[in-house]
Amino acid sequence: MFSVYGVVMGIEKDCGCFGNAVKSDFGWGMVGRNLLLLMTTIFLEKSKKNYLSAEGIILTNK
């Protein structure tokens, strides 16, 4: 939400979300990245599978 607000209001500074690791200027790229992260989170939460856990990897390889 804040990234959309920043684009609409014309904020042109780095938000600092990822520190110095990634440049995070307000813009449609930031909005797209945040939507992708949100969709990934929702998918993983709804799937009820442990894709990224050691337990999930062990159970699926049996």
N, C-alpha and C positions, 0 to 999 in steps of 0.2 A: 504494500500500500504506500509506504513512504517513498519508494522509487517512482511511482506514478505521480505522487504529489510533487516530488522534486522536478520531474520533467514538465509538468503542467505549470509550476511556478517559475520555471526557468533557472533553477539552481545550477550553477556551473562548477561546483567544487567536488572534490573527491570525498565520498562519504566515510572512508576509512574503515569500511566493514571488514576487510581482510588485511588490514595493516599495510605494510610495504610489499607484501607478497603479490598482490594483484591491484592494478589501478582500477578504481571503481568510480568513474565519473558518472554523474546522473545522465541518463539518456535512454533511448529505447533498447539499447543493448543490455543495460542493467535491468530493465523491466523484463526483457526476455529471459535473462539468466535467472531472475527471481521466480518467474513463472515455471521455468524448467525445474528448479529446485523444489518448488511447491508441488508440482505434479509428481516428481520422483518420490517425495515424502508421502504423498497420499497413496500412490501405488504400493509402496512398500508397507504402509500401515494397513491397507485394505487387503493385501494379498495373504496375510496371516502365515507367510512362510518366512523362514529365517535365512534369507539369501546371504546376508553378510555376517552371520554368526558362526563360530566354530561348531557349535552344536548342529546347526542347520546343514553345514557341509558334511559332517560326519553321518548324520541321519540319511541324507540323500545319496551317499556313496555306498550304502549297505545293500 
